[in-house]
């Protein structure tokens, strides 16, 4: 508890010093993390608007990850403040004290230590993902939780930690439809963590199979291995095709009709809100690519001002120039 309080005091003091203009580079670190945080918050708002709460735990994990990364980066910034230096010394002393009170385990093999596991380590691994069918993998996905659990209590002779020594992580995706042409063997792709928008680069296709009305794609990557190590499942966004056009926030769409591929947009024209129907060319959970309809009196362009919260305003209202 004392260590956590010291950590919180450090973060609070860093925030205070940054607001005073101290700590070169601190503002850039905050702005970098703010973009990722805003992306997750946007997804949360969309799910809440749709009445969906099932993904809140995944969002919480993404927010925690972004904040942890920001805290780690801020620790390298020299704020040139005596109070902050004293707090850091106190934290180091507490860490050393905790270490002296604990037994030391020595491993002859390098790797990452994790205290999280679910008992499927022998069943789901890089080798088994080369032989399991898409149905078997999907069954494991349906029965697994995203973040591996920590043991609340242990018994004698029970494993309490595992050593992650692989240089690569293996990711298996089951996609709807025939997607074989999009993922040739040995091709490299960038996958995106849906909740945070962070990329997983250099994902190489090591297995590709069409099974029924689904396609099984197995990737191998050396990126974000530490973050992936404690997760059994993760929501990923895969780019199957690309579209060009006007990009708008998904939450700005009014009553999107995905069958007709149309939606409404609230535009600001000479200070008044005007409704315009547009054609939807592509969407994801964050944004949409749209195209103006020739039949509409008001058509969005690159410089058009949009109402991004159209549920709170009526058409024809004056909101100012």
Buried (B, 14 or more C-beta within 10 A) or exposed (E): EEBEEBBEBBBEBBEBBBEEEBBEEBEEBBEBBEEBBEBBEBBBEBBEEEEEEEBEEBBBBBBEBBBEBBBEBBEEBEBEBEEBEEBEEBBEEBEEEEEEEEEEEEEEEEEEEBEBBBEBEEEBEEEBBEEBEBEBBBEBBEEBEBBBEEEEEEEEEEEEEBEBEBEBBBBBBBBEEEBBEBBEEEEEBBBBBBBBBBBBEBBBBBBBEEEEEBBBBBBBBBBBBEBBBBBBBBBBBBEEEEEEBBEBBBBBBBEBEEEEBBBBBBBBEEEBBBBBBBBBBBBEBBBBBBBBEEEBEBBBEEEBBBBBEBEEEEBEEEEEE
